[in-house]
Amino acid sequence: MQMVPPDFDRMFGALADHTRRDILRRAIDSEEGVAELATHYPMSFAAVQKHIAVLERAGLVTKHQVGRRKVVRSNVEGLRVARRLLGQYEELWRGRIDRMTQLVNEYTREADQ
C-alpha cells in the first residue's frame, strides 16, 4: 500500500461533516456563488464561508471571482486523490476478505474429511 499523503486527515476530516459533504455535492453539480450556497443552510453566511474554507484547505473545492461574486467549484484533482486513497483501502480490505474466505474454505474442507 502506498504512503498516505499528509493532507489525508485534512481531506477526510473535511468530508466528516454533513454540511461540507452537501456543499461539495452542490459544487460538483454546478458552480454556485458563496451567497447562493449560504441560502441552503440554516446557519449564518459566515458559518458557510468557514465550511467552504475547510473544503478549500482540503483541496476539494476552489473559489474564484466572477464579477462581484465568489464562485465555488469542485477541484477535480482533489477528488481524484480522495478516490485513489479510498481505492487503496478498498483493495487492502478486499485482499483481507479474500484471505479469510480461503481460510474458512480450507477449514471447512478439513472438517469434512
C-alpha positions in Angstrom: 0.0 0.0 0.0 1.3 3.5 -0.8 2.2 6.1 1.7 -0.7 8.3 2.7 -0.2 12.0 1.8 -0.1 14.4 4.6 -3.4 16.1 3.6 -5.3 12.8 4.0 -6.5 13.7 7.5 -7.5 17.2 6.3 -9.3 15.8 3.3 -11.3 13.2 5.2 -11.8 15.5 8.2 -13.5 17.9 5.8 -15.7 15.2 4.5 -16.7 14.1 8.0 -19.2 16.9 8.2 -22.7 16.6 6.6 -22.8 20.3 5.6 -19.4 20.2 3.9 -20.4 17.0 2.0 -23.5 18.7 0.8 -21.6 21.8 -0.2 -19.1 19.6 -2.1 -22.1 17.8 -3.8 -23.5 21.1 -4.9 -20.1 22.2 -6.2 -19.8 19.0 -8.2 -23.3 19.5 -9.7 -22.7 23.1 -10.7 -20.9 26.3 -9.7 -22.7 28.4 -7.2 -21.8 31.6 -5.5 -21.0 31.6 -1.8 -24.1 33.8 -1.1 -26.3 31.3 -3.1 -24.8 28.4 -1.2 -25.5 30.0 2.1 -29.2 30.1 1.4 -29.4 26.3 1.5 -28.3 26.0 5.2 -29.8 27.1 8.5 -26.7 28.9 9.6 -25.0 32.2 9.1 -23.3 33.3 6.0 -20.0 33.4 8.0 -20.5 29.7 9.1 -21.0 28.6 5.4 -17.8 30.6 4.5 -15.9 28.7 7.2 -17.2 25.3 5.8 -16.1 26.3 2.3 -12.7 27.4 3.7 -12.3 23.9 5.3 -13.1 22.3 1.9 -10.6 24.6 0.2 -7.8 23.8 2.6 -8.5 20.1 2.0 -8.2 20.7 -1.8 -11.7 19.6 -2.5 -13.1 22.9 -3.8 -11.7 26.2 -5.2 -13.2 29.7 -5.2 -12.8 32.1 -8.0 -14.1 35.6 -8.7 -16.8 36.0 -11.3 -17.7 39.7 -11.5 -18.7 40.6 -7.9 -19.4 37.0 -6.9 -17.1 34.4 -5.3 -18.0 31.2 -7.0 -17.3 27.7 -5.6 -16.4 24.8 -7.8 -15.2 21.3 -7.1 -11.5 20.6 -7.5 -11.3 17.5 -9.8 -7.7 16.7 -8.8 -8.5 16.8 -5.1 -11.5 14.4 -5.7 -9.2 12.1 -7.7 -6.8 11.9 -4.7 -9.6 11.1 -2.3 -10.8 8.4 -4.7 -7.4 6.9 -5.1 -6.8 6.8 -1.4 -10.2 5.1 -0.8 -9.4 2.7 -3.6 -6.2 1.7 -1.8 -8.1 1.0 1.4 -10.8 -1.0 -0.6 -8.0 -3.0 -2.2 -6.5 -3.8 1.2 -9.8 -4.9 2.7 -10.8 -7.0 -0.3 -7.5 -8.8 0.0 -8.1 -9.5 3.7 -11.7 -10.7 3.0 -10.4 -13.0 0.2 -7.8 -14.4 2.6 -10.4 -15.0 5.3 -12.6 -16.7 2.7 -9.8 -19.0 1.7 -9.1 -19.9 5.4 -12.8 -20.7 6.0 -12.9 -22.9 2.9 -9.8 -24.7 3.9 -11.2 -25.2 7.4 -14.5 -26.5 6.0 -12.7 -28.9 3.7 -10.6 -30.3 6.6 -13.6 -30.6 8.8 -15.5 -32.6 6.1 -12.7 -35.1 5.8 
